[in-house]
Amino acid sequence: MFAVVGVSNVVFWIVVTTLLSLLPLIGASVVWIPMAAFLFLSGRPVDAVVVAVFGATVISLSDNYLRPVVTGHEAHVSPGLMVLGIFGGVLAFGFVGLFVGPIALAFAKVLVEAVVDERAAGAAGPAE
């Protein structure tokens, strides 16, 4: 998106947007909303609309709706641990690891919790 509208330092803006997208609620909108406003005020309304539409649809929708579905929002895994699962998955499996990593991490979390619960129940003694 940044290259299409002619923003300089494309790599910088991609890195900033990616890092900020990890923050809950505000995410990447901290980048694309001011950028759209700046482009509009700079006399580039078409570029501003492109950034705003792309940011509101592709970036924000993926952050707010798709990511919780893909990363298992209901799995109660902390965002930091989920990011670790994403990066670890990508390192281990390539692009497919983007999806496999968080799933494997959530599975490991459930498995560890089950073992801990089982041991705690065993340590409490037999039920009467």
N, C-alpha and C positions, 0 to 999 in steps of 0.2 A: 504494500500500500504506500509506504513512504517513497519508494523509488518512482512509483506511478505519478505521484503528485509533485515530484521534483524537490523533495526535501533533502537538504544536504546532510551529510554524516548519517547515512542510512543505517549502517551497522550499529552505530551508537544508539540510535532510536529503537532499533530492534532489541538490543540488549536491555535497555532501560524498560521498554514495554514488557518484555518477557519477565524480568525480575519483579516489576511492580504487579504483574498479573498474579503473582504468588500471594499477594496480600488479600485477605478476605475483604469483601464489600467494595472497597475503592478500586483496587486492581489497576488495570491498564487504562481505565477512564481518566486517570490523573494525567496521562500523556495525550490521548487522542482528543479529549474535549478542549484543552487549551490550544492544542495544535490546530484544530478546526477553527477556533475563534481567531487565532493569529492569522491563519490563511485568509479568512473572511475579511478581517480588518486590513490586511495587506493588499486588498483588491483582487483576490483570487477566490471568488465565491464558488466556482465550479470545483476547484480543488478542496475547498472547505466542505462542500457537500459530500464529495467522494470520501473524505476522511471521516466525516460524521456518520454517514450511512454504513461504511465498512466497520467503523468502530462500534456503532450501536448494534449492528446485526452480527457480524462475524466474531468480533473480539468479545463483546460483552455477553452475547448469548452463549458462546462457548465457555466463557468463564463462569457464568452464573447458572447455566442449566446443564450443559453437557459434561463439564468437569465433575460435578457431584455424581452424576450417573456413572461415568466411566471409572472414577476413582473410588466409588463405593461410599458415598456420604453416610449411609446408614451403618457402615462397618465400624464407625467410631474410631477411626484411625486419625491421629493428629496430622495436620497439614504438613508439618516438617518431616514426619515419617513417610507421608505419602510422596513428597518430593524426592526423598531418598529412594523410595521404591521406583519412581519414574526414572530417575537417573541411573539407578542400578540396573533396571530392566533394559534401558537403552544400551548401556554398556555391555550387558550380557547377551542381549538378543537383537540388537539393532532397532529398527523402527517398530517392529512387533513388540519389543520390550516396553514401549510406551504404554501398552495395554496389559501386557503379561506381568510386568514388574509390580504395579499396584495390586493386581489380583493375587499374585504370589505372596506379597507382603500381608494382605488382609487374611489370606489363608493361614499363613504362619502365625499371625496374631491370634486367630481363633484357636489354632492348635495349641499354642503356648498357654492360653487362658484355660483350655480344657484340661491340660496336664496339671496346671497349678490348682485348679478346682478339685481335680481327682485326688491329688496329694493332700490337699487340705482336708478333704472328706475322710481320707484314710488316716490322717493324723488325729482326727477328732475321735476316732474309735468307732466300734460298731454301733449302729443305731439299735435302740431297744424298743 
